[in-house]
Amino acid sequence: SCKTYEIKNRTSFSGKRKRSPFWYNHMEIVKESERLRIMALSAEDLSLLIRDPAAFETKFQTKYEAEKLSAEQREIYSFMLPGLLLAEGEEFYFRTLYLLLEKEKNVIIGSVLFKDLPENGTVEIGYETGIRHQNQGYMTEALPYFLMIAREHGAKTVIAEAAEDNLASKRVLRKSGFSLKKEEGSFACFEYFL
């Protein structure tokens, strides 16, 4: 992992979360770009996505074409649920799962998450794009928003890792202004100073 800091405690951010005036059922539209709606999931909807992706698609009248939900991803998302349920104020934005909805086709093409709250000014980000939607610039279009949200809520550095052989992910990070920090085994660690 790129993470070079220890998680000592999980302090909450103070203040109330300001909700967007736009709602897509329970998913909050937090940003719109030229081609994408960036949606923050509620705990209820993340739980539905984990349990029953087909029911999730029906509820939101969309098709889930992000990376297929593997057992490992379901476990990660399940691990996120308690923190998301208890998130207060601005902490919500570091605890939720974000889905990238391609506006023209009304299809979910990828997801982004912060792997924990910022610690010592550093937060790690993870992302994926569905295979059918890779190499079309979607993640390069989306990442600047996540750098902005990290900065607005106290992070000084955002880190991300990419598999050594994942040239597309490394290209996304470089296009978004990340620089190579180190290489460890089969992973490359990138960082972006806010």
SULMO-V402085 format. One record per pair of residues at least 12 apart in sequence whose ideal C-beta (glycine too) atoms are under 8 Angstrom apart, sorted by the first residue. I is the first residue (numbers start at 1). J is the second residue. D is the distance in whole Angstrom. If there is no record, write none. Layout:
I;J;D
I;J;D
This chain:
1;124;8
1;161;7
1;187;8
2;124;6
2;159;4
2;160;7
2;161;4
2;181;7
2;187;8
2;189;4
2;190;7
2;191;8
3;115;8
3;122;8
3;124;6
3;159;7
4;122;8
5;119;5
5;120;5
5;122;6
6;119;7
7;116;6
7;119;6
8;119;7
10;83;7
10;116;8
10;117;6
11;117;7
12;87;8
12;88;5
12;89;7
12;91;5
13;88;7
13;89;5
13;90;4
13;91;5
13;153;6
13;154;8
14;89;6
14;90;8
15;89;4
15;90;6
16;89;6
17;88;8
17;89;5
17;90;6
17;92;5
17;93;8
24;37;7
24;39;6
24;60;7
24;101;8
25;45;7
25;59;6
25;60;6
26;41;8
26;42;4
26;44;6
26;45;5
27;39;4
27;40;7
27;41;6
27;42;7
27;45;6
27;60;7
27;99;7
28;40;5
28;42;8
30;93;8
30;98;7
30;145;8
30;149;8
31;145;5
32;103;8
33;141;5
33;142;7
33;145;7
34;141;7
35;102;6
35;103;6
35;104;7
35;138;7
35;141;6
36;100;5
36;101;7
36;102;6
36;103;7
36;109;8
36;138;7
36;141;6
36;142;6
37;100;8
37;101;4
37;103;6
38;98;6
38;99;8
38;100;6
38;101;8
38;112;8
38;142;6
38;145;6
39;98;6
39;99;5
39;100;8
39;101;6
40;92;7
40;93;7
40;96;5
40;97;8
40;98;6
41;84;8
41;96;6
41;97;5
41;98;7
41;99;7
42;84;8
42;96;8
43;81;6
43;84;4
43;85;5
45;59;8
46;77;6
46;80;7
46;81;6
46;84;6
46;96;7
46;97;5
47;81;6
49;64;8
49;69;7
49;77;7
49;97;8
50;69;7
50;74;5
50;77;5
50;78;6
50;81;8
53;69;6
61;106;7
62;101;7
62;106;5
62;107;6
62;108;6
63;106;8
63;107;5
63;108;7
64;108;5
65;107;5
65;108;6
65;109;6
65;130;4
65;132;6
65;133;6
66;99;7
66;100;8
66;108;5
66;109;6
66;110;5
66;111;5
66;128;6
66;129;7
66;130;5
67;110;8
67;111;8
67;128;4
67;129;7
67;130;6
67;131;7
77;97;6
80;95;7
80;97;7
80;113;7
83;95;5
84;96;6
90;153;5
91;117;7
93;114;8
93;149;5
93;153;6
94;114;5
94;116;7
94;117;5
94;118;7
94;123;7
94;153;7
95;114;8
95;117;8
96;113;7
97;111;6
97;112;8
97;113;5
98;111;6
98;112;4
98;113;7
98;146;8
99;111;5
100;112;7
100;129;8
100;138;6
100;139;8
100;142;6
102;133;7
102;138;7
107;133;8
108;130;8
109;129;6
109;130;5
109;132;8
109;133;4
109;138;6
110;127;7
110;128;6
110;129;4
110;130;6
110;133;7
110;138;6
110;139;6
110;142;7
111;127;7
111;128;6
112;125;7
112;126;7
112;127;4
112;142;6
112;143;8
112;146;6
113;125;7
113;126;5
113;127;8
114;126;8
114;146;8
114;150;7
118;150;7
118;153;7
118;154;6
118;155;4
118;156;8
121;154;7
121;155;6
121;156;3
121;157;6
122;155;7
122;156;7
122;157;5
122;158;8
122;159;6
123;150;5
123;155;5
123;157;8
123;158;6
123;159;7
124;158;7
124;159;5
124;160;7
124;161;8
125;143;8
125;146;6
125;150;8
125;158;6
125;159;7
125;160;5
126;160;7
127;139;6
127;142;8
127;143;7
127;160;8
127;172;8
134;168;6
135;168;6
139;172;5
140;172;5
140;175;5
140;176;6
143;172;7
143;173;8
143;176;4
144;176;7
146;158;8
147;176;7
147;177;8
147;192;6
147;194;7
150;194;6
151;194;4
155;194;6
156;193;7
156;194;6
157;191;6
157;192;7
157;193;6
157;194;7
158;178;8
158;191;7
158;192;5
158;194;7
159;181;7
159;189;6
159;190;7
159;191;5
159;192;8
160;173;6
160;178;6
160;189;8
160;190;5
160;191;8
160;192;8
161;187;5
161;188;7
161;189;5
161;190;7
162;187;7
162;188;5
162;190;7
163;186;6
163;187;6
163;188;8
164;183;7
164;185;8
164;186;5
164;187;6
164;188;6
165;186;7
170;188;6
170;190;8
173;190;5
174;190;8
176;192;7
177;192;6
178;190;4
178;191;6
178;192;5
179;191;6
179;192;7
